[in-house]
């Protein structure tokens, strides 16, 4: 599996509800329409480890069978719409998004 992780910083507290509404009603559904995506997992992360502040406000995991499928999806109009929406969210809510991607590596003795 090839995965993309998108880590969203927190919006201002007064914008949190509007950010969430946009993310769940518009951005998430756009991501779900990207060709070749196998699974989309989005998580609102209000809790940090051992009572600390969370590192991110929201995390998305986009799962593809392989990097070739991911690469093909980035050529689609759905991917373009997703990227444009992310840009508008960054501007409107004054947040940042950090992305990391890679192949799964299963630890010996663990199941997928």
CORFEN-V946031 format. One record per backbone hydrogen bond with DSSP energy under -1.0 kcal/mol. NH is the residue of the N-H (numbers start at 1). CO is the residue of the C=O. If there is no record, write none. Layout:
NH:CO
NH:CO
This chain:
2:64
3:102
4:62
5:100
6:60
7:98
8:58
9:96
15:12
19:15
20:16
21:17
22:18
23:19
24:20
25:21
26:22
27:22
28:23
30:26
31:27
32:28
34:31
37:34
38:63
39:63
41:61
43:59
45:57
51:48
52:49
57:8
58:8
59:43
60:6
61:41
62:4
63:39
64:2
70:66
71:67
72:68
73:69
74:70
75:72
76:73
80:76
81:77
82:78
83:79
84:80
85:81
86:82
87:83
88:84
89:85
90:86
91:87
92:88
93:89
98:7
100:5
102:3
104:1
110:107
